[in-house]
Amino acid sequence: MAKTKYYFNPKTLAYEEVRKSGGQKFVNIFLFLMTSLALSTGLIILVYSFFETPRERIQKTELEHVTLQYEILNSRLDKLQQLVDEMSDRDNNIYRIIFEAEPIPNSIRRAGYGGVDRYTHLEGFSTSELLVGTAKKLDKLAGQVYVQSKSFDEVYEMARNKELMLASIPAIQPVSNIDLKRLSSYYGYRIDPIYKINKFHAGVDFSAPRGTPIYASGVGKVIKTNKSSRGYGNTITIDHGYGYQTFYAHLQDIKVKKGEIVKRGQAIGTVGNTGKSTAPHLHYEVRKNGRTVNPIYYFFNDLSPEEFGAIFAQSKYSNQSLD
């Protein structure tokens, strides 16, 4: 109950009760309500500024989870991109070269999607940058896979019409190399084992014991054999037609003669250490139209995509050749 207030009236010389008019009561009530409203508003702002509500905590956790999932998705997309790039590299540098088809230009393989408004529906969110980046990766990958699929369709049609060519071109490793450990030196600039200078190595070296069988890598005709104690030592050259020749050096024994027709996988000699050689091995070259090319691109009958990727990565490292 509200306390009653009094005041001294000098006219009546007595204390009289203070009575408020209706207007004053209304003003007091209004001021009380406004003060309460201001305090409540300030308190709410304070709470929402410095404290998270249960719903906000749940939404924040969900957002963090979605962001993590997108990051994982992007990591998987990067690995798929690497695989598609390897497929494209093999397609341009192996299959299309084999069938004498023009490589597909990168401008076509990596053509993007047009339209400035393609990703506008993903704008305006806190994770927009992540969403747009992921969408662009997916679109780019989808385009490359489509181009690669069409290319393989063309290669398949070319293969159907070139059965004899497929049997003739070099397509296997000339030495049994199941574990891929016998490839000791690759195509490109390598350290010469005798002169210790950086020289171009025109083939690959297979390290193996003396007497290890050497096989023809495709159907062809032996056009030259040579026995020597210098340079490449004992050698065999096979013409496979279609502009392809293979060259085998440092042999111990030669088991074919000039003019002989050989089949893919036929034993033609054995590994030796003849000529300018520092250890028993086979020096093997593939020549296309008179120029040497990287032989590892012609091991496709022996290697899975993973194995090809492994030796291709190893071939990038400089080391010392054996001849």
Secondary structure, DSSP 8 states (H G I E B T S, - for coil): -----EEEETTTTEEEE----HHHHHHHHHHHHHHHHHHHHHHHHHHHHHS--HHHHHHHHHHHHHHHHHHHHHHHHHHHHHHHHHHHHHIIIIIHHHTT-----HHHHT-----TTTTGGGTTSTTHHHHHHHHHHHHHHHHHHHHHHHHHHHHHHHHHT-HHHHHHS--S-SS--TTS--EEE-SEEEE-TTT-SEEEE-SEEEE--TT-EEE-SSSEEEEEEE--SSTT-EEEEEEEETTEEEEEEEEEEE---TT-EE-TT-EEEEEB--SS-SSSEEEEEEEETTEEE-GGGG-TTT--HHHHHHHHHHTTS--B---
